[in-house]
């Protein structure tokens, strides 16, 4: 049950009840606004604004533990690589050295900026993934006049997460029955190495079955244009949309009107 994404779909929080179109606009805003700023405190503020939404959605992190770890590792790698990058800044200070690698304060600050810029859109995307059924999301995208092929690709990508997760759980169970040990990092890596090939093959096999099914139902003719499920904005949707508009306008005014949110050590905007 810990790998079942439907654990989060079935909840009834206000975030789950939002129109999928509202969630898409929310993601677009929070994926764009962090690109305006290079100062760490402003990016941290953007991240803290997401926290109440995450908490109120009551997201069970067990099904998305792998995705969450992947986002964190990617952000951490951005910090590490940027810290040891030679920016050749005239006022930079050397923090420490590891052999030929030199860590500077300019690199560290730049790394924090890059890490938060990559982590914030990922966390917002996880809110969408955990609170919206992929089929509803695809229908909402079609309602926004997004091409059917794009909407279907989005739905297929989100459907792949629980499919691969479920398949990995089945393989893990089979390995344990056959005596494969889990526990330490070395044992987990060895078990995953053995599971990688059957995981890829079985996932591709299931995706091929899905492709055949949709073609048999007329996907190539673009016949999927009508559906019974209706979408309408509620009062909460309008409040969230108003917040997104005000947040985006405020960010633009702060960054380009007052020139704030720019770190002197970070030259890229």
C-alpha positions as CSV (number, residue, x, y, z in Angstrom):
1,X,0.0,0.0,0.0
2,X,2.9,2.3,0.6
3,X,3.6,2.5,-3.2
4,X,0.0,3.1,-4.2
5,X,-0.4,6.7,-5.6
6,X,-4.2,6.4,-5.1
7,X,-3.6,6.8,-1.3
8,X,-3.3,10.6,-2.0
9,X,-6.0,10.8,-4.7
10,X,-8.8,9.7,-2.4
11,X,-8.4,12.4,0.2
12,X,-10.8,15.3,0.4
13,X,-8.8,18.3,1.4
14,X,-9.3,21.8,-0.1
15,X,-6.3,21.2,-2.3
16,X,-7.7,18.0,-3.7
17,X,-11.0,19.8,-4.5
18,X,-9.3,22.6,-6.5
19,X,-9.9,22.6,-10.2
20,X,-7.0,21.0,-12.1
21,X,-6.7,24.2,-14.2
22,X,-6.1,26.2,-11.0
23,X,-3.3,23.8,-10.0
24,X,-1.7,24.1,-13.4
25,X,-1.6,27.9,-13.1
26,X,-0.3,27.6,-9.5
27,X,2.5,25.4,-10.8
28,X,3.3,27.8,-13.7
29,X,3.6,30.7,-11.3
30,X,5.8,29.0,-8.8
31,X,8.0,27.5,-11.5
32,X,8.5,31.0,-13.0
33,X,8.8,33.4,-10.1
34,X,11.9,31.8,-8.6
35,X,13.7,32.5,-11.9
36,X,13.3,36.3,-11.2
37,X,15.5,36.2,-8.1
38,X,19.0,35.2,-7.2
39,X,19.0,36.1,-3.5
40,X,18.6,33.1,-1.3
41,X,16.2,34.8,1.2
42,X,13.7,35.5,-1.6
43,X,13.9,32.0,-2.9
44,X,13.5,30.7,0.7
45,X,10.4,32.9,1.0
46,X,8.9,31.3,-2.2
47,X,9.6,27.8,-0.7
48,X,7.9,28.8,2.6
49,X,4.8,29.9,0.7
50,X,4.4,26.4,-0.6
51,X,4.7,24.8,2.8
52,X,1.1,25.6,4.1
53,X,-0.3,24.1,0.8
54,X,1.7,21.0,1.2
55,X,0.7,20.5,4.9
56,X,-3.0,21.2,4.3
57,X,-3.1,18.7,1.4
58,X,-2.1,16.0,4.0
59,X,0.1,14.3,1.4
60,X,1.3,10.8,2.3
61,X,5.0,10.8,1.3
62,X,5.3,7.0,1.2
63,X,4.2,6.7,-2.5
64,X,6.4,9.6,-3.6
65,X,9.4,8.9,-1.4
66,X,11.5,8.0,-4.4
67,X,10.6,11.2,-6.3
68,X,11.1,13.4,-3.3
69,X,14.6,11.9,-2.7
70,X,15.4,12.4,-6.4
71,X,14.5,16.1,-6.2
72,X,16.5,16.5,-3.0
73,X,19.6,14.8,-4.5
74,X,19.3,16.9,-7.7
75,X,19.2,20.1,-5.6
76,X,22.0,18.9,-3.4
77,X,24.2,18.1,-6.5
78,X,23.5,21.6,-7.8
79,X,24.8,23.1,-4.5
80,X,27.9,20.8,-4.4
81,X,28.9,21.4,-8.1
82,X,28.4,25.1,-7.9
83,X,30.3,25.4,-4.7
84,X,33.5,24.0,-6.3
85,X,33.0,25.8,-9.6
86,X,35.6,28.5,-10.4
87,X,33.5,31.7,-10.9
88,X,36.7,33.9,-10.9
89,X,34.8,36.5,-8.8
90,X,37.2,39.3,-7.7
91,X,35.8,39.4,-4.1
92,X,35.3,35.7,-3.6
93,X,36.5,34.0,-0.4
94,X,38.0,30.5,-0.3
95,X,36.0,28.4,2.2
96,X,38.1,25.2,2.0
97,X,40.0,23.0,-0.4
98,X,39.8,19.3,-1.3
99,X,42.8,18.4,-3.4
100,X,42.5,20.4,-6.6
101,X,38.9,21.5,-5.8
102,X,38.4,24.9,-4.2
103,X,35.1,25.8,-2.5
104,X,34.3,29.5,-2.5
105,X,31.5,31.6,-0.9
106,X,30.4,32.8,-4.4
107,X,30.1,29.2,-5.5
108,X,28.1,28.2,-2.3
109,X,25.7,31.1,-2.7
110,X,25.2,30.3,-6.4
111,X,24.7,26.7,-5.5
112,X,21.9,27.6,-3.0
113,X,20.3,29.7,-5.7
114,X,20.4,26.9,-8.2
115,X,19.3,24.3,-5.7
116,X,16.2,26.2,-4.6
117,X,15.4,27.1,-8.2
118,X,15.2,23.4,-9.1
119,X,13.6,22.3,-5.8
120,X,10.7,24.7,-5.7
121,X,9.1,23.7,-9.1
122,X,9.6,20.0,-8.1
123,X,7.8,20.4,-4.8
124,X,4.9,22.2,-6.5
125,X,4.7,19.5,-9.2
126,X,4.5,16.9,-6.4
127,X,1.4,18.6,-5.0
128,X,-0.2,18.3,-8.4
129,X,0.8,14.7,-8.8
130,X,-0.5,13.7,-5.4
131,X,-3.8,15.6,-5.4
132,X,-5.0,15.2,-9.0
133,X,-6.0,12.1,-10.9
134,X,-4.1,12.0,-14.2
135,X,-7.3,11.5,-16.2
136,X,-8.9,14.6,-14.7
137,X,-5.7,16.6,-15.3
138,X,-5.7,15.5,-19.0
139,X,-9.4,16.5,-19.4
140,X,-8.7,19.9,-17.7
141,X,-5.8,20.5,-20.1
142,X,-8.1,19.8,-23.0
143,X,-10.6,22.2,-21.5
144,X,-7.8,24.8,-21.6
145,X,-7.4,24.1,-25.4
146,X,-4.1,22.4,-24.9
147,X,-3.5,19.9,-27.8
148,X,-4.8,16.4,-27.1
149,X,-1.3,14.9,-27.8
150,X,0.2,17.1,-25.1
151,X,-2.5,16.3,-22.6
152,X,-2.2,12.6,-23.3
153,X,1.6,12.7,-22.8
154,X,1.1,14.4,-19.5
155,X,-1.4,11.8,-18.4
156,X,0.8,9.0,-19.6
157,X,3.8,10.3,-17.8
158,X,1.9,10.6,-14.5
159,X,0.5,7.2,-15.0
160,X,4.0,5.7,-15.3
161,X,5.0,6.7,-11.8
162,X,2.6,4.4,-10.0
163,X,3.1,1.7,-12.7
164,X,6.8,1.6,-12.2
165,X,6.5,1.9,-8.5
166,X,4.1,-1.0,-8.3
167,X,6.2,-3.1,-10.6
168,X,9.3,-2.4,-8.5
169,X,7.4,-3.5,-5.4
170,X,6.5,-6.8,-7.1
171,X,10.1,-7.4,-8.1
172,X,11.3,-6.6,-4.6
173,X,8.8,-9.1,-3.1
174,X,10.0,-11.8,-5.6
175,X,13.6,-11.1,-4.8
176,X,13.0,-11.4,-1.0
177,X,11.3,-14.7,-1.6
178,X,14.3,-15.9,-3.5
179,X,16.8,-14.8,-0.8
180,X,17.9,-11.4,-2.0
181,X,18.8,-9.3,1.0
182,X,17.9,-5.7,1.7
183,X,19.1,-3.4,4.5
184,X,22.5,-1.7,4.0
185,X,23.2,0.6,1.1
186,X,25.5,-2.0,-0.5
187,X,22.8,-4.7,-0.4
188,X,20.1,-2.3,-1.7
189,X,22.3,-1.2,-4.6
190,X,23.0,-4.9,-5.5
191,X,19.3,-5.7,-5.3
192,X,18.4,-2.8,-7.5
193,X,21.1,-3.7,-10.0
194,X,19.5,-7.1,-10.3
195,X,16.0,-5.6,-10.6
196,X,16.8,-2.9,-13.1
197,X,16.5,-5.0,-16.3
198,X,13.2,-6.8,-15.4
199,X,11.8,-3.4,-14.2
200,X,12.5,-1.8,-17.6
201,X,11.3,-4.7,-19.6
202,X,8.0,-5.1,-17.7
203,X,7.3,-1.3,-17.6
204,X,7.9,-1.1,-21.4
205,X,5.6,-4.1,-21.9
206,X,2.8,-2.5,-20.0
207,X,3.2,0.9,-21.7
208,X,3.0,-0.9,-25.1
209,X,-0.3,-2.5,-24.0
210,X,-1.5,0.9,-23.1
211,X,-0.5,2.3,-26.4
212,X,-2.3,-0.5,-28.3
213,X,-5.4,0.1,-26.2
214,X,-5.6,3.8,-26.9
215,X,-5.0,3.3,-30.6
216,X,-7.8,0.8,-30.7
217,X,-10.1,3.5,-29.2
218,X,-9.4,6.0,-31.9
219,X,-6.6,8.2,-30.5
220,X,-5.1,8.6,-33.9
221,X,-8.3,10.1,-35.2
222,X,-8.3,12.7,-32.4
223,X,-11.8,11.5,-31.4
224,X,-11.4,12.1,-27.7
225,X,-12.9,15.5,-27.5
226,X,-16.1,15.0,-25.5
227,X,-16.4,13.7,-22.0
228,X,-19.1,13.8,-19.3
229,X,-17.0,15.1,-16.4
230,X,-17.6,18.9,-16.1
231,X,-15.1,21.4,-14.5
232,X,-16.1,24.7,-12.9
233,X,-14.3,27.1,-10.7
234,X,-15.4,27.5,-7.1
235,X,-14.8,30.3,-4.6
236,X,-11.6,28.7,-3.4
237,X,-10.4,28.5,-7.0
238,X,-10.9,32.2,-7.6
239,X,-9.1,33.0,-4.3
240,X,-6.1,30.8,-5.3
241,X,-6.1,32.4,-8.8
242,X,-6.2,35.9,-7.4
243,X,-3.3,35.0,-5.1
244,X,-1.3,33.7,-8.0
245,X,-1.9,36.9,-10.0
246,X,-1.0,39.1,-7.1
247,X,2.1,37.0,-6.3
248,X,3.3,37.1,-9.9
249,X,2.8,40.9,-10.2
250,X,4.4,41.6,-6.8
251,X,7.4,39.5,-7.8
252,X,7.8,41.4,-11.1
253,X,7.5,44.8,-9.4
254,X,10.0,43.8,-6.6
255,X,12.5,42.4,-9.1
256,X,12.3,44.8,-12.0
257,X,10.6,47.8,-10.5
258,X,12.7,48.1,-7.3
259,X,15.7,46.0,-8.4
260,X,15.5,43.9,-5.3
261,X,16.2,40.2,-4.8
262,X,19.5,40.1,-6.6
263,X,22.6,38.9,-4.8
264,X,25.8,40.7,-5.5
265,X,27.8,37.4,-5.6
266,X,25.5,35.8,-8.2
267,X,25.9,37.3,-11.7
268,X,23.3,35.1,-13.5
269,X,19.6,36.1,-13.3
